[in-house]
């Protein structure tokens, strides 16, 4: 990842991917930081660790001290070995209460638990969520964007494409299609779509 970022002409912010079950995870974290990586992708649903475990607190404390961003894969998985009990976005609320200074992102709006993601973002100032793949299930995606507006957390929605499954253009087109939904129900505001597609969240995430 560090080589990819170094070789890419457009500005990039590299994230490492870690498993909190590894006994040397703090050494891996230090190695990632030494390679100028600024965030950490965590995947408890398949790695099998419980973010609520107190044994992980030194890791979260160190990530907070270093100003790193934690990106969680929260939500569904088609894998038979995945543990869905470790994939509910409310687990992020538990980490945020113990480590309020840690910046965290819930990937995929936590689908199918989008409402849980929304209320977690609402009560925790440093928790955000990305909208990647939300267009893949249009009804859920539409409802999630409208609910984010109703709960007043539209400013915490981050653009994501879930590349390579979708390109950024495909992701943007999918979001525009959701915003164009005309059902007689509340609409996705143009300002919400504009912020997702054209906003610059790096300052809010501490990555500017």
C-alpha positions as CSV (number, residue, x, y, z in Angstrom):
1,X,0.0,0.0,0.0
2,X,2.8,2.4,0.8
3,X,4.4,1.7,-2.6
4,X,1.0,2.2,-4.3
5,X,0.6,5.6,-2.6
6,X,4.1,6.6,-3.5
7,X,3.7,5.7,-7.2
8,X,0.3,7.3,-7.6
9,X,0.2,10.7,-9.2
10,X,-3.0,11.9,-7.6
11,X,-2.9,12.6,-3.9
12,X,-3.6,9.5,-1.8
13,X,-4.0,8.7,1.9
14,X,-2.9,5.1,2.6
15,X,-4.6,2.8,5.1
16,X,-3.1,-0.4,6.5
17,X,-5.2,-3.5,7.2
18,X,-4.7,-5.2,10.5
19,X,-6.1,-8.0,12.6
20,X,-6.5,-7.2,16.3
21,X,-6.2,-10.9,17.0
22,X,-2.5,-10.9,16.0
23,X,-0.2,-10.8,19.1
24,X,2.2,-8.4,17.3
25,X,-0.5,-6.0,16.1
26,X,1.1,-3.0,17.8
27,X,4.4,-3.7,16.0
28,X,2.4,-4.0,12.7
29,X,0.8,-0.6,13.5
30,X,4.2,1.0,14.1
31,X,5.4,-0.4,10.8
32,X,2.5,1.0,9.0
33,X,3.0,4.4,10.5
34,X,6.7,4.3,9.6
35,X,5.5,3.8,6.0
36,X,3.4,6.9,6.2
37,X,0.0,5.1,6.3
38,X,-2.6,7.3,8.1
39,X,-5.4,4.9,8.8
40,X,-6.4,1.3,9.7
41,X,-8.9,-1.0,8.1
42,X,-10.5,-3.5,10.5
43,X,-12.7,-6.4,9.6
44,X,-14.0,-8.1,12.8
45,X,-16.8,-10.0,11.0
46,X,-14.2,-12.3,9.3
47,X,-11.1,-11.8,11.6
48,X,-13.3,-12.9,14.5
49,X,-12.2,-10.4,17.1
50,X,-14.7,-8.5,19.4
51,X,-13.9,-4.8,19.4
52,X,-15.4,-4.6,22.9
53,X,-12.7,-6.7,24.4
54,X,-10.6,-4.7,26.9
55,X,-7.4,-6.4,25.5
56,X,-7.8,-4.2,22.4
57,X,-7.8,-0.9,24.4
58,X,-4.0,-0.4,24.1
59,X,-4.3,-0.6,20.3
60,X,-7.1,2.0,20.2
61,X,-5.3,4.2,22.6
62,X,-2.2,4.1,20.4
63,X,-4.2,4.8,17.3
64,X,-5.7,7.8,19.0
65,X,-2.3,9.1,20.2
66,X,-1.0,8.8,16.6
67,X,-4.0,10.6,15.1
68,X,-4.9,7.6,12.9
69,X,-8.3,6.9,11.5
70,X,-10.0,3.5,12.0
71,X,-12.2,2.3,9.1
72,X,-14.5,-0.5,10.1
73,X,-16.1,-3.0,7.8
74,X,-19.4,-3.2,9.5
75,X,-22.4,-4.9,8.0
76,X,-23.3,-8.0,6.1
77,X,-21.0,-10.6,4.7
78,X,-21.8,-13.5,2.3
79,X,-19.1,-15.7,3.9
80,X,-20.4,-18.7,5.8
81,X,-17.6,-18.3,8.4
82,X,-18.4,-14.7,9.1
83,X,-19.7,-13.8,12.6
84,X,-22.5,-11.2,12.1
85,X,-22.6,-10.6,15.8
86,X,-19.3,-8.8,15.4
87,X,-20.5,-6.7,12.5
88,X,-23.2,-4.5,14.0
89,X,-22.3,-0.8,14.0
90,X,-23.3,-0.4,17.6
91,X,-20.0,-2.0,18.4
92,X,-18.4,1.1,17.1
93,X,-20.4,3.1,19.7
94,X,-18.8,0.9,22.4
95,X,-15.3,1.8,21.1
96,X,-16.2,5.5,20.8
97,X,-17.3,5.7,24.4
98,X,-14.1,4.2,25.6
99,X,-11.9,6.2,23.2
100,X,-13.8,9.4,22.4
101,X,-10.8,10.9,20.7
102,X,-10.5,8.2,18.1
103,X,-11.7,9.1,14.6
104,X,-13.7,6.2,13.2
105,X,-15.5,5.5,9.9
106,X,-18.3,2.8,9.5
107,X,-18.0,1.5,5.9
108,X,-21.0,0.9,3.7
109,X,-23.4,2.7,6.1
110,X,-23.2,-0.5,8.1
111,X,-25.8,-2.2,5.8
112,X,-28.2,-3.7,6.6
113,X,-27.9,-1.8,9.9
114,X,-28.0,1.7,8.5
115,X,-30.2,3.1,11.2
116,X,-27.7,1.8,13.8
117,X,-24.9,3.5,11.9
118,X,-26.8,6.8,11.8
119,X,-27.5,6.9,15.5
120,X,-24.0,5.9,16.3
121,X,-22.7,8.8,14.2
122,X,-25.2,11.2,15.7
123,X,-24.1,10.6,19.3
124,X,-20.3,10.4,18.7
125,X,-18.6,13.5,17.4
126,X,-15.7,11.6,15.8
127,X,-17.6,8.8,14.1
128,X,-18.4,9.0,10.4
129,X,-19.9,6.6,7.8
130,X,-19.2,6.1,4.1
131,X,-21.9,5.4,1.6
132,X,-20.0,2.8,-0.5
133,X,-22.3,0.2,-2.1
134,X,-25.5,1.8,-0.8
135,X,-26.8,2.1,-4.4
136,X,-26.4,-1.7,-4.8
137,X,-29.7,-2.1,-2.9
138,X,-31.6,0.9,-4.0
139,X,-34.5,0.9,-1.5
140,X,-32.1,0.5,1.5
141,X,-29.8,3.1,0.1
142,X,-32.5,5.6,-0.5
143,X,-34.0,5.2,2.9
144,X,-30.5,5.4,4.5
145,X,-29.7,8.8,2.9
146,X,-33.1,10.2,3.8
147,X,-32.8,9.0,7.4
148,X,-29.3,10.5,7.6
149,X,-30.9,13.9,6.7
150,X,-33.7,13.4,9.2
151,X,-31.2,12.6,12.0
152,X,-29.1,15.5,11.0
153,X,-25.9,13.6,10.2
154,X,-25.7,14.3,6.4
155,X,-22.5,16.1,7.1
156,X,-21.0,12.9,8.3
157,X,-21.6,10.9,5.1
158,X,-18.4,10.2,3.2
159,X,-18.1,9.2,-0.4
160,X,-16.9,5.7,-1.1
161,X,-17.0,3.5,-4.2
162,X,-16.0,0.1,-2.9
163,X,-13.5,-0.1,-5.7
164,X,-12.7,-2.4,-7.5
165,X,-16.3,-3.7,-7.3
166,X,-17.4,-0.3,-8.6
167,X,-15.4,2.6,-10.0
168,X,-15.8,6.0,-8.5
169,X,-17.9,7.1,-11.6
170,X,-20.2,4.1,-11.1
171,X,-20.6,5.0,-7.5
172,X,-21.4,8.6,-8.2
173,X,-23.9,7.6,-10.9
174,X,-25.5,5.2,-8.4
175,X,-25.9,7.9,-5.8
176,X,-27.4,10.3,-8.3
177,X,-29.9,7.6,-9.2
178,X,-30.9,7.3,-5.6
179,X,-31.3,11.1,-5.3
180,X,-33.5,11.0,-8.3
181,X,-36.0,8.6,-6.8
182,X,-39.5,10.0,-7.0
183,X,-41.8,8.1,-4.8
184,X,-43.8,10.9,-3.2
185,X,-41.7,10.3,-0.1
186,X,-39.0,12.7,1.2
187,X,-36.2,13.4,-1.3
188,X,-32.5,13.2,-1.0
189,X,-31.5,16.8,-0.9
190,X,-29.2,18.1,-3.6
191,X,-27.0,19.6,-0.8
192,X,-26.6,16.1,0.7
193,X,-25.5,14.7,-2.7
194,X,-23.2,17.6,-3.4
195,X,-21.5,17.3,-0.1
196,X,-20.9,13.5,-0.6
197,X,-19.6,13.9,-4.1
198,X,-17.7,17.2,-3.9
199,X,-17.0,17.8,-0.2
200,X,-13.5,17.6,1.3
201,X,-13.7,15.7,4.6
202,X,-10.0,15.3,5.2
203,X,-10.0,18.2,7.7
204,X,-12.8,16.7,9.7
205,X,-11.0,13.3,9.7
206,X,-7.7,14.9,10.8
207,X,-6.1,13.8,7.5
208,X,-5.6,17.2,5.8
